[in-house]
Amino acid sequence: MNELTINLKTDSRVPLYEQIYRYIKSDIQSGKIQKGEKLPSTRALSRYLEVSRSTVELAYEQLLSEGYVEAEPYRGFFVAQIEELYHISRGNTKEPEERRQERKYQYDFTPNGVDLNSFPYHVWRKLSKEILIDDRTELFRSGDPQGEYGFRNAICSYLYQARGVHCLPGQVIIGAGSDYILMLLSMILGTDHRIALEDPSYKQAYRVLAGLSYETIPVGLDKNGMRVSDLKESGADIAYVTPSHQYPTGIVMPMKRRMELLKWAQEDEGRYIIEDDYDSEFRYKGKPIPALKGYDKNERVIYLGTFSKSIAPAIRLSYMVLPGTLLEQYRKNSSFIQSTVSKVDQLIVQRFIEEGYYERHLNKTRAMYKSRHDVLIEELRPLMKICAISGEHAGVHLLLTFKNGLTEEELVKSAEKNGIRVYGMSAYRIKEKKEEAATVLLGYANLSETQIREAVKILTRCWG
């Protein structure tokens, strides 16, 4: 073969050598260039394409390294046998016609939102570059199954300062998301347990635990959180709670109820409390109450934390602090499970915490969410004659409970007709509750102050 007809685009962001590499690779994969066929010399092709010889050499070196061509001394480059090469087909990128189309809303008050515009991209890039700047092969080997020691140590320091939790790195296990953490916990505990969950509840935890074959029992709430009297009657030996900001009601569990829960756990051997401290960083009234784990003198609290709310959901980085009584069970039943989070990601977040970026990011986002929280409450004032606000002192959502006879379905649908998505309380119930006052959730992390004002004006017209 003496020449290749390649239309190079000099105004493209794709480097010239990569355009040449892609073209030849595509022709080899499609069979246009056959096995054993000789490619033009680097000198000849560079002259033909009017590019530097080094540009063509880079393209050939890439093809050589991937096994598409072979170099023969003094003879040149020849197309290799490619049947055994790994090839990812682009396939059909069109959406299947039968796939359900998600409705687009002008305003979405999702309670699970995170403001990604405030994500510290420049800091993340800087830390990533610093970690990857050297050829550190150790970064790409299998790491500690529990997670990297330095990262676990950074988490311990943060929990002590911010949440009043005393723990050692040996108690911390890192995992990719809360779902994985719960699955790992089930291996540690075994499935011969009855788990009580708050109702209404964080439904994803309920679905995961039920899917792991646990017997799950919904336990009702009062103004202070999970009712301990009902918990005792349930026969459960594990209680799953969100005491810092109950999801979805927003209840902040007072100290007296926390002590009652701990007392329940201590009354019988083998009882545990799973404390999901998913968004304790965001509190707008009074001083933060230390985590339940901070008062755990008898090693009965399994603490779950995540960086999904405080940094970004895509980080998929969660952790669990095991009580000392479960460490032996972990080592016996589950320590062979490798960590599901890459060393690189762990090191980035470790440095993010240790170098003070995490604290600054939290302060910034807390102030931003507080401002949106205040705007939302102010804009809702015209509706206060027909509804009441609750759960507004922490987290990134609040609740509106209506007393004008409108049903939850009517509230959700009238908002939907006006391009606004709100969330009904019934979607978070494990056990259906009849004759309940209509309640909707309004999250504000995803919306700007301007969007909040515009959306609430529309809601006031359709609900008022």
PyMOL commands that set and color helices and strands:
alter all, ss='L'
color gray80, all
select helices_A, chain A and resi 16-30+42-49+53-65+116-118+121-132+137-140+149-163+169-171+178-189+203-211+228-234+255-266+292-295+313-315+324-333+343-354+357-379+381-383+408-417+425-428+449-463
alter helices_A, ss='H'
color red, helices_A
select strands_A, chain A and resi 69-72+76-79+107-108+172-175+194-199+215-222+225-226+238-241+272-276+301-306+318-321+387-390+397-402+420-421+423-424+439-443
alter strands_A, ss='S'
color yellow, strands_A
deselect
rebuild
show_as cartoon
